[in-house]
Amino acid sequence: MQKPEIPADEGDRQAALNRYKILDTLPEQIYNDLTQLASDICGTKIALISLIDRDRQWFKSRVGIEATETSREISFCGHAVAAKETLHVPDAIEDPRFSDNPLVVGGPKIRFYLGVPLITPDHYALGTLCVIDGEPKQLTSHQIRQLEILGHLVVSQLELRLAEQASRLLVSVVESSNDAIVTNTFDGNITSWNPAAERMFGYSADEVLGKSISMMIPSDRVHEEEVFIDHIKRGERMEHYESIRLHKDGSPRDVSFTVSPVIDATGEIVGASKIVRDITTIKQSQAQLRNITNALNNTAMVAITDVHGSIIFANDKFCEISKYSRAELIGQNHRMISSGYHSRDFFVDIKMTVSIG
């Protein structure tokens, strides 16, 4: 018996198979329909969608056989996968590669086999769609072509499965995001609105889908949408664009946008996707910090040192009274203030200045 060769790209091929997350899944009607159609077209008792795993061939769908898998080393399908081409065995007893194969001399007593490889868009052979019979057989070129077409449909179904998995993952990310994620068409109609957008702006998805994005834009910022669309139509992404948008109750929200193109299945840009972060609290904190800094600069000397006594911050008032520039102070030890460079009258003046504010 000739064992199937292991493809040179076996590691990558196995990774390609694993990405579909199809192994050991339950039967599915769409695959069963394709397998039954293969059996009907070719007039065989057995038809299989066989996927070649590391040490086994596993049947995603089967007609006319009870087994769910066999060893890879006795599989006919392993040969088709290794060659990446259709394997046609009219009579296994007469073929030295298979005449003493356990699947030939024992159950299911294979005499006829034809398998078309299931090849992914990135050129990995995952397994085969095959037809099997207990009697020698010859198929017409028309039947073989139809089987190949069914094989393409199996791969298309696998690709659809992969796309659905990616879509579910994307939906999960969008639904659980703390940032609002909104998409709209070029004319401004909202096409998606995640739960974070509902929390941020107060509108439910039902209230905004199909409506104009302008309902949340202050009148003095309407032009920003034109800026977004101009960049999007050129395929450009915008990041950290800060602006203001309106809550349902009319109150403003400070926001930061990341804007990207929405691209359809044909590669055409059809709208804008916006990740919107509420930075209202950050802006308020920054304003408070500026107010505190301004107050300190007007009324108090402030210097901050690290654990080693090196000055890491000095406010304007400190620089004004100490007569040092900020550049001269930063990185220096705080003892420089009492290093003898200044006269006693200088420190008296500092004390008086601080005491009278």
N, C-alpha and C positions, 0 to 999 in steps of 0.2 A: 504493500500500500504506500502510495506517495502522500506524504503529509503536505498540507499547504505551506507555502513559504510565508515568512513574516515580512511585511513591507518594510522598506528602509526607513520610512517615516512613521513607524508604528506608534512612537510616543505621541506625536502630533495627531495621528489618526485617532488614537484612543481618547485624547483630550477633546477632539472634535465630536466624537460620539458622546462623551460625558456631558458636553455643554447642552445637549438637547434634553437631558434629564428624562430619558425615555425608557431606560432599562428597568425591568421589573415593575412596570406600570400595569394597571389593569387593562383588560381588552377595551377597545374603543371602536364604535360602529364604523367610523369613516375608514379605518384601516381594514376592518373586516370586510367592508364592501369592496375595497380594491382587491383584496386577496380572493374573494369569491369571483369577482369579475375576471381575474387572471385565470382561475381554474376553468371558468366557463369558456373563455376565448380559446384556451389551449386544449380543452377537452381532457384534463388530467384529474386524477383522483385527489391529488395533494397540491396545495399552493401555500406558500409561506412568505411572510416578511421576516427575514432573518437578519439579526444584527450581531456582528462579530465582536464579542467582548474579549478581554485579555486571554482567557482560557476556555471560552465556551462560545457557542452560537446560541443566541436566545431569540425566541420567536415572539415578536410583537403581535403577530396575527397568524392564524393557521386554519387551514381547511383540510379535513381528511386525515388528521393525525392528532393523537392525544398528547404526545410529548411536548413539553414547553421549551426544552433546550437539549443540546448534545455537546459533547466535547468538541472543541475547536479543531483538534488535530485529525478528527475523522470527518470533518465537514466538507461537503462539496463547495459550499458558499465561500469558505476560506480561500479557495483557489481563485474564485472570481474577484474577491476583494484584493488579493495580492496582485493580480494581473490588471485590475481596473477595467475589465472588459467582459462582455457577455461570454458565459461558459455554456457550451452546448454539448451534452453527452447523450447521443441517440441510444446507445446501449452500453451500460456500465460494465456488463460482463465481458464485453469485447474491448474495453479500454483498460490498458495495463495500470493506469493511475488509480483505478477504482475497483478492479475486478475482485480483489480480496478485502475490500473495505467492509468493516462490520455492518455498515448500513446497507450493504449490497448482499452479503452472504447471510445476514440476519435481518431482523425487522428494521425498517419497513420493506426490505427487499427491493431497493431502488434499482430500476433498469434504465429509466429515462430521467434526465435532469436538464433543465435549462434555467439559468439564473442571470438576471441583469443586475449589475452593480448599482447601488444607491450612492451616487456621488454628489457631494455637497457643492455649493457654489465656490468654495475655496479648495475644491479638488481632492477631498478625502473620501475614500470608499468606506461607508459605514457597514454595509452588509449587502443583501440582495433581496429582490423580489423574485422568487423562483417557483417553478412548477415541476412536479415530480409524478412519475407513474411507475407501476409495477410491470409494465410491458414496454419493449422497445418502441420508439416513436420518432417520427420526423415532423417538425413543424414547418409551415410555409413561412416565407419571408414576411408576409403580411401579418401572420400571428406573432412572429418575433418582434416586428415593429410595434404592434399594439402592446405587447408586454413591456417594451422599452418605454413607451409613452406612459403606461401605468406606473412604471418605476419613477419617472419624472414627477408624477403626481404624488407618489409617496414622499419624495424629497420635498416637494412643495408643501405638503402637509406638515412635515417636520420643521420646515422654515417658519410656517405659520405658528406652530407651537412655540418656537423660540421667540417670535415676535410678540406673541401673547404673554409669554413669561416676562419679557422686557417691559411690556406695557403695564402689566400688573405691578412690577417693581417700581416703575416710574410713578404710577398712580399712588402707590403706598408712600413713596417719598414726598410727593406733592401734598397728599392728604395730611401727612404728619408734620410737615414743615412748619416752623414757627414764623417764617416769612410769608407774606402774601405772594402768591404766584398767580399772575393774571395774563391772559392772552387776548389780543384783539386784532381785528382785520385792519387793513390800511385805512379804511374809512372810519375806524374808531369803534366799531361794534365789538362788544365784549363776547368772547367765545369760550372762556373758561375762567373759573373763580373758585379758589380753594378755601377750605375752612378758615385758614389764617386771614385771608382777605375779608371774610365775613366778620371775624373778630376785630380786625383793624379798622374797617370802615363802617361797620354796622349794617351793611346790606346783606341779605341772603342771596344765594346764587339765583334763585327764582326771580328776585327783584332786578338783577342786573344783566343776566344773560340776554344777548341780543340788543341791549341798550347801548347808548354812546358812552364811551369812557369820559367824555367831557363833563358828565354829571358830578365828577369828583375833582374837577380842575378849577382852581380860582380863576376869575376872569382875566387877571393880569398875567396868567401863566399858560394860557391856551396855546401860545406859540410853541411851547416846549414839545407838544405832540408832533408838530411839523419837524422839529429837530430830530426827534426819535425816528420818525418814518424815513427822513432823508438818510440817516445812517443805516437803518435796517435795509432799505432798498439797495444800498451799496454792499450789503452783506457784512456790515461792520457791527461790532458789539460795543456797547457803552457800559462803563462800570462806575459805581460810586457817584452817580449824578444826584446831587442833593436838591430837593425842592419841597414844595408844600402841596398837600392834597386835602380834600375836605371829607370829614366824617358825615354820616347820614344826618346827624344833628346839626350840621353846619360848622362845627368846630374844626380848626385847622390841625393837621398832623404834619410834623416835620418828617420827611421820608428820604431814603436813599435808594436809588434805582440801579439795577443791573438789567440792561435791555439787550435781548438777543433776537436774531431772525427766527421766525417759524417757517420751516421748510416742509413742503408736502412730499408725497411719495415720488413725484417726478423730478424733485430737486428744485422746484420753483419756490421762491420766497413769497409767502402769502400773508404774512402778518408779523406781529411783534409779541415776544414773550417777555414779561417783566417780573423780576424778583424784587419785591418792595419790602424794605426794612423800616420799621417805625423807629426813628431816632429822636422823637420828641423829648424823651427823658434825658437823652445825652445832650441835646441842645440846651435844655433847661439847666442841667448841671454845669455846662460850659459857661452859660450866662451868669450863673451864680458865682462860679469861680472867678470870672472876670470882675464882677462887682466886688467880691472880697479882695481880689488883688488890687483893684483901684483904691479901695478904702484903705488897705494897708499901706499902699504907696503914698497916700496923702497923710497918714496919721502915725505910722509906726515904722521902725527899722526892723527888718526881718532878714535873717541869714540862717541857712540850714546847712549843717555839716553831716558828713557820713560818720561811721563809727570810729574812723581814724582821726577825726577832727578836721578833715579837708572840706572846704566850703564848696557846696554843690548848688546853692541858690542864694542870690542876694537881690532884694527888691530895690526899686528906684530910690526909695528914701535912704536905705542903707548906703548906697553908692554916693548919694548926694552929701550925706553928712560925713561919711568916712573919707571922702575925696578920692576914693578908688573907683576906677571903672569896673564894670562887671567882668570884663575880660581879665583884669588884673586880680580879681578876687577868686574866680572859679578855679578850683584845683589847689588853691593855697591853703596852708594851715591857718586856722582861726587866730593863732597866736600872733600872726603878723600885725594884727590891730594894736597889740600891746608890745610891739617889738622895740619900742624906743624911737621909732620913726616920727611919731607925733609927740608934741609937747603936752605937758600936764593941762594947759589951758584948753587944748583940743578936746580932751575927755570931759572937762567941765562943760564945754559948749555942747557936747553930745548929751550929757545928762540934763542940761537946761532945755535943750530942744525937745528931748523925749518927754520931759516932765510937763511942758506947756503944750505938747501935741503939735 
